[in-house]
Amino acid sequence: MSRHLERRQLGCALAMALACTAASATEGGGLGIYPDGLENFMSGALPPPGVHMLVYGGGARYDTLRGNDGERVPVPGFKVDVNVLAPRLIWVTEQQVMGGQLAFHAIAPLLDVTFKAGGERYRSTGLGDMTLGVALGYHVSPTLHYVVGLDMYAPTGEYDRKDPSSLGKNYWTAQPVFALSRISPDGFNADLKLMYDFNFRNSATDTRSGQAIHADYALGWGVGKGWVLGVGGHAFQQVTDDNGPNSAAGRARAFGVGPSVRYLNDKGWLFTAKWQQEFKVKNRPEGSQLYVKLAIPF
């Protein structure tokens, strides 16, 4: 066998190990459970008591693999496309707990994932891993709001350890959340959603992905008539090593930044959009994401 062919096969094997989709985590050296940069303006402002519907949509494209030192890992034809439509139902109760408004929510992501590398192509569509969560919302002032909560990611998506386009991860994740929003119709706006991942073991691979801290952010200026213009992005850092036979060689890291916009009217309609390009990536795929969020009043 020629050295060129050996390198090609090694690169394809590495791509299969590293190139994770939205349904994969840091196991094998890939993306976290949460779609990086999904949240935007208003992430820390809990709506008033009642039932509320939000819809997230958009996509992510990854076309570069980065190694432990941030070096480019050459893989012929590598590309991962992830399209998502994720309805989110929020129930804000009248109940007060520790001074905060008690709320529950659920997200059911519908995914379309295509993976290509070394002449191979895989595609999966359907329900991904669902999120169930509980939260407490606080309204410090008309401009300052925050939320503390706990989200659980359930392995509801279809999983095949040999298919890199699998929709599920085959393990649970517990994720404490803190989100803060400063809202001003004609001034400075800022949002931060901070998360920490505790991953359970994947029984199919006997591997437990390392813990990770990550955040979404948005900064902008209110220009009137419900519009805010600014920038947003995300940051991701794995803080403990994987454990098990499918462990990554190192810890994953990524940052993203790009333009962000928000529209909100007095009838309860909310629209946000954010495009972000990743940089300073290590030990995972690198790409860009475009996500929109729509709040639909009942």
C-alpha positions as CSV (number, residue, x, y, z in Angstrom):
1,M,0.0,0.0,0.0
2,S,1.4,3.4,-1.0
3,R,2.1,6.0,1.7
4,H,-0.3,8.4,-0.1
5,L,-3.1,5.9,0.3
6,E,-2.2,5.2,3.9
7,R,-2.4,8.9,4.7
8,R,-5.7,9.2,2.9
9,Q,-7.2,6.3,4.9
10,L,-5.7,7.6,8.1
11,G,-7.2,11.1,7.4
12,C,-10.6,9.6,6.7
13,A,-10.5,7.5,9.9
14,L,-9.6,10.6,11.8
15,A,-12.5,12.5,10.2
16,M,-14.9,9.8,11.3
17,A,-13.5,10.1,14.9
18,L,-13.3,13.9,15.0
19,A,-16.1,15.2,12.8
20,C,-19.1,15.2,15.1
21,T,-22.4,16.8,14.2
22,A,-25.0,18.5,16.5
23,A,-25.8,15.0,17.7
24,S,-22.3,14.3,18.9
25,A,-20.2,15.6,21.8
26,T,-16.6,15.9,22.8
27,E,-16.2,12.1,22.7
28,G,-13.8,11.4,19.9
29,G,-12.9,15.1,19.6
30,G,-16.0,16.9,18.4
31,L,-18.7,19.4,19.2
32,G,-20.6,19.8,22.5
33,I,-24.2,18.8,23.1
34,Y,-25.5,22.3,22.8
35,P,-25.5,24.1,19.4
36,D,-22.9,26.8,20.0
37,G,-24.2,30.3,19.6
38,L,-27.9,29.2,19.5
39,E,-29.1,31.9,21.9
40,N,-29.1,35.6,21.3
41,F,-30.7,38.8,22.8
42,M,-33.3,38.2,25.5
43,S,-31.9,34.9,26.7
44,G,-32.1,35.9,30.4
45,A,-35.5,37.5,30.4
46,L,-38.2,35.1,31.4
47,P,-41.6,35.9,29.9
48,P,-44.7,36.6,32.1
49,P,-46.7,33.7,33.6
50,G,-48.4,31.5,31.0
51,V,-47.5,29.2,28.1
52,H,-45.2,30.5,25.5
53,M,-43.8,29.1,22.2
54,L,-40.4,29.8,20.7
55,V,-38.9,28.4,17.5
56,Y,-35.2,28.1,16.7
57,G,-34.0,27.5,13.2
58,G,-30.9,27.7,11.1
59,G,-27.9,25.7,10.3
60,A,-24.2,25.1,10.8
61,R,-21.4,24.2,8.3
62,Y,-18.1,22.7,9.3
63,D,-15.4,22.4,6.7
64,T,-12.1,22.2,8.6
65,L,-10.7,19.9,11.3
66,R,-8.4,21.3,13.9
67,G,-6.0,19.2,16.0
68,N,-4.8,19.6,19.6
69,D,-2.6,22.6,18.8
70,G,-5.1,24.2,16.5
71,E,-3.4,22.9,13.4
72,R,-5.4,22.0,10.3
73,V,-6.0,18.3,9.9
74,P,-6.1,17.5,6.1
75,V,-9.1,15.3,5.2
76,P,-10.2,15.1,1.6
77,G,-13.7,16.4,1.0
78,F,-14.5,17.0,4.7
79,K,-17.8,18.8,5.3
80,V,-20.6,18.6,7.8
81,D,-23.9,20.4,7.4
82,V,-26.4,20.5,10.2
83,N,-29.9,22.1,9.7
84,V,-32.2,22.5,12.6
85,L,-35.8,23.4,13.4
86,A,-36.4,23.3,17.1
87,P,-39.7,24.3,18.7
88,R,-39.5,25.2,22.4
89,L,-42.5,25.2,24.8
90,I,-42.1,27.3,28.0
91,W,-44.6,27.2,30.9
92,V,-44.0,30.1,33.4
93,T,-46.0,29.4,36.5
94,E,-47.5,31.8,39.1
95,Q,-45.4,30.0,41.7
96,Q,-42.5,31.8,43.4
97,V,-39.5,29.8,44.6
98,M,-36.6,31.5,46.4
99,G,-37.9,34.8,45.1
100,G,-37.9,33.7,41.5
101,Q,-40.7,32.8,39.0
102,L,-40.8,29.0,38.5
103,A,-40.8,27.8,34.9
104,F,-40.5,24.6,32.9
105,H,-39.5,24.1,29.3
106,A,-39.0,21.4,26.6
107,I,-37.2,21.5,23.2
108,A,-37.7,18.9,20.5
109,P,-35.0,19.5,17.8
110,L,-35.7,18.3,14.3
111,L,-32.3,17.7,12.5
112,D,-31.1,17.2,9.0
113,V,-27.4,16.2,9.1
114,T,-25.1,15.4,6.2
115,F,-21.5,14.2,6.7
116,K,-18.9,13.9,3.9
117,A,-15.3,12.9,4.1
118,G,-12.9,10.9,1.8
119,G,-15.6,10.1,-0.7
120,E,-18.0,8.8,1.9
121,R,-21.4,10.4,2.5
122,Y,-23.8,9.9,5.4
123,R,-27.2,11.6,6.0
124,S,-29.7,11.4,8.8
125,T,-33.0,13.3,9.4
126,G,-35.4,13.2,12.3
127,L,-35.7,13.9,16.0
128,G,-32.5,14.7,17.9
129,D,-31.9,14.6,21.6
130,M,-34.6,16.5,23.5
131,T,-34.1,19.0,26.3
132,L,-36.1,19.2,29.5
133,G,-35.5,21.9,32.0
134,V,-36.6,23.8,35.1
135,A,-35.7,27.5,35.8
136,L,-36.2,30.4,38.1
137,G,-36.6,33.9,36.6
138,Y,-35.7,37.2,38.3
139,H,-36.6,40.7,37.3
140,V,-34.2,43.0,39.1
141,S,-35.4,46.1,37.3
142,P,-37.2,47.0,34.0
143,T,-33.8,46.7,32.3
144,L,-32.0,43.9,34.2
145,H,-33.2,40.3,34.2
146,Y,-31.7,36.9,34.9
147,V,-32.5,33.2,34.9
148,V,-30.9,30.2,36.8
149,G,-31.9,26.7,35.8
150,L,-31.0,23.1,35.1
151,D,-31.4,21.5,31.7
152,M,-31.3,17.7,31.0
153,Y,-30.5,16.4,27.5
154,A,-32.2,13.0,26.9
155,P,-30.9,10.5,24.4
156,T,-34.0,10.4,22.3
157,G,-32.3,10.7,18.9
158,E,-31.4,7.7,16.8
159,Y,-27.8,6.6,17.3
160,D,-25.3,4.4,15.4
161,R,-21.7,4.4,16.5
162,K,-20.6,3.7,12.9
163,D,-22.7,6.6,11.4
164,P,-21.1,10.1,11.9
165,S,-24.4,11.7,10.9
166,S,-26.3,10.1,13.9
167,L,-29.0,12.3,15.4
168,G,-28.5,11.2,19.0
169,K,-25.6,10.9,21.4
170,N,-26.7,7.8,23.4
171,Y,-26.1,9.4,26.8
172,W,-27.6,11.9,29.1
173,T,-26.2,15.4,30.0
174,A,-27.0,17.6,33.0
175,Q,-26.4,21.3,32.3
176,P,-26.7,24.0,34.9
177,V,-27.6,27.4,33.2
178,F,-27.2,31.0,34.1
179,A,-28.5,33.7,31.7
180,L,-28.4,37.5,32.1
181,S,-30.1,40.2,30.0
182,R,-29.8,44.0,30.0
183,I,-32.6,45.4,27.8
184,S,-32.9,48.9,26.6
185,P,-35.1,50.1,23.7
186,D,-32.7,53.0,22.9
187,G,-29.4,52.2,24.6
188,F,-26.9,49.5,25.5
189,N,-28.1,45.9,25.4
190,A,-26.2,42.9,26.6
191,D,-26.9,39.2,27.0
192,L,-24.9,36.2,28.4
193,K,-26.0,32.6,28.7
194,L,-23.4,30.5,30.7
195,M,-23.6,26.7,30.7
196,Y,-21.7,23.8,32.2
197,D,-21.9,20.2,30.9
198,F,-21.8,17.1,33.0
199,N,-21.9,14.2,30.5
200,F,-22.9,10.7,31.4
201,R,-21.3,7.6,29.9
202,N,-22.1,6.4,26.4
203,S,-22.9,2.7,26.9
204,A,-22.2,1.8,23.2
205,T,-18.6,3.1,23.4
206,D,-18.0,2.9,27.1
207,T,-16.8,6.5,26.9
208,R,-17.6,9.5,29.0
209,S,-17.1,12.9,27.4
210,G,-15.2,15.5,29.4
211,Q,-17.0,18.3,31.2
212,A,-17.2,21.7,29.4
213,I,-18.0,25.3,30.2
214,H,-19.4,27.4,27.4
215,A,-21.4,30.6,26.7
216,D,-23.5,32.5,24.2
217,Y,-23.3,36.3,24.2
218,A,-24.8,39.3,22.4
219,L,-23.9,43.0,22.6
220,G,-25.9,45.7,20.9
221,W,-27.5,49.1,20.8
222,G,-31.2,49.9,20.7
223,V,-32.0,52.1,17.6
224,G,-35.7,52.5,18.2
225,K,-39.0,50.9,17.1
226,G,-38.0,47.6,18.7
227,W,-34.7,47.1,16.9
228,V,-31.3,46.3,18.4
229,L,-28.2,46.0,16.2
230,G,-24.9,44.5,17.4
231,V,-22.6,41.5,17.6
232,G,-22.8,38.1,19.1
233,G,-21.1,34.7,19.3
234,H,-20.0,31.9,21.6
235,A,-17.1,30.5,23.5
236,F,-16.5,26.8,24.4
237,Q,-13.8,25.2,26.5
238,Q,-13.6,21.6,27.6
239,V,-12.2,21.5,31.2
240,T,-11.8,17.8,31.9
241,D,-10.5,14.9,29.8
242,D,-12.7,12.3,28.1
243,N,-12.6,8.9,29.8
244,G,-12.9,5.6,27.9
245,P,-11.7,3.8,24.7
246,N,-13.2,6.5,22.4
247,S,-11.6,9.4,24.2
248,A,-10.3,12.4,22.3
249,A,-6.5,13.0,22.4
250,G,-7.0,16.5,23.9
251,R,-9.6,19.0,25.1
252,A,-11.8,20.9,22.7
253,R,-11.9,24.7,22.4
254,A,-13.7,27.2,20.1
255,F,-14.8,30.8,19.8
256,G,-17.2,32.5,17.4
257,V,-18.3,36.0,16.6
258,G,-20.5,37.8,14.1
259,P,-23.3,40.3,13.5
260,S,-26.5,40.0,15.5
261,V,-30.0,41.7,15.4
262,R,-33.2,41.7,17.4
263,Y,-36.7,42.9,16.9
264,L,-39.4,43.1,19.6
265,N,-42.8,44.7,19.5
266,D,-45.5,45.5,22.2
267,K,-47.6,42.5,21.1
268,G,-45.0,39.9,22.2
269,W,-43.4,39.1,18.9
270,L,-39.7,38.6,19.1
271,F,-37.2,37.9,16.3
272,T,-33.4,37.5,16.6
273,A,-30.8,36.5,14.1
274,K,-27.1,35.8,14.5
275,W,-24.3,34.7,12.1
276,Q,-21.0,33.7,13.6
277,Q,-17.6,32.5,12.3
278,E,-15.4,30.4,14.5
279,F,-11.7,30.9,15.3
280,K,-9.0,29.7,17.7
281,V,-10.5,26.2,17.4
282,K,-8.7,23.2,18.9
283,N,-9.4,19.5,18.8
284,R,-12.8,19.7,17.0
285,P,-14.4,20.8,13.7
286,E,-14.4,24.5,12.7
287,G,-17.1,26.3,10.8
288,S,-19.8,28.9,10.9
289,Q,-23.4,29.1,12.2
290,L,-26.6,31.0,11.3
291,Y,-29.4,30.9,13.8
292,V,-32.7,32.7,14.2
293,K,-35.2,32.7,17.1
294,L,-38.9,33.5,16.9
295,A,-41.2,34.0,19.9
296,I,-44.9,33.5,19.0
297,P,-47.5,35.0,21.3
298,F,-50.6,32.9,22.1
